[in-house]
């Protein structure tokens, strides 16, 4: 009996040990699997001024290892099989960068299968960008916006983020977006500068970049006056260049905020939009939860497009005796725009004036062209990105100079 019990004990002990090992292996496999799908979390940081590199023809391409829009790390070594490597320092917000997007996409298609690799890097720090600098775009230069632009434009090349500390962009030293760098098989610089000499879409076809690629593929140097060209565009948004951003934000907060009562007759005139600007009107109230939550989006939109043919107007549907409450809210949101409070308790009279299928629910947002034609109507909470696109893609605004 003792031998039997001992044998049973040893078998059970052996099974327990193997089970523990199996669980440990499974746990390790799970951990490895989790690590392989780790989501990149951007962390743009304030920085003191750093030295910015300047590559000369023949210089070795600096190393980089950066996250793409899916969080996967992409390094310069991933392109080692290509005879030519093209690096485009670009961004979302710049009108010049947007003007060249399709040309760069077309270049990638043109050289498909020809041993030329293309990659784009956004060097800009999001903390150094003001809403006032976004008047030609629907997106800023943060990582999430990069993900959106990548999908919207169907980029056929990796789009990498270097906006936290400019870890690798500093070595390349792009002065503006877009700026391209072309490297040969040994990753020696053969060209840097513009994609072509004409920003407006349809007026050029990436002649400078194409010439650089062809010469590099052939192992031929470019003429000295054509190997480095100026790169016209928006200046690189280094993180330490944020003094103006801080100053402008503080100045906006000091702007006077007032509210004025408006009658239904005056509202009818306002809706005719007898101006030369796109007019965005948001009907809201202090007691409307969604209205209060989304209101700061409208102030950002005003700051984005106020330098264009655009004006945002707020119109409170609170009762006329709530003027102090309305003003207090507007001041808390730094609503330095034309602010109106409807001067009647008859909400249905207001609905009859607004029309456009309004069922009376708040909020409601209208984008009105000069002459009163509705360009955009939204009942309920706005989709901020959708609204920005309705504005910037309107023929009166546009994404290019």
Helices and strands as residue ranges (DSSP letters): H 2-36, E 65-67, E 73-75, G 76-79, E 84-89, H 95-110, E 116-122, G 126-128, G 131-133, H 143-152, E 158-161, H 169-172, E 176-177, E 179-183, E 189-193, H 207-217, H 224-227, E 234-235, H 243-253, E 260-262, H 264-271, E 278-284, H 289-305, E 310-316, G 320-322, H 323-332, E 338-342, H 347-354, E 364-368, E 374-379, H 384-392
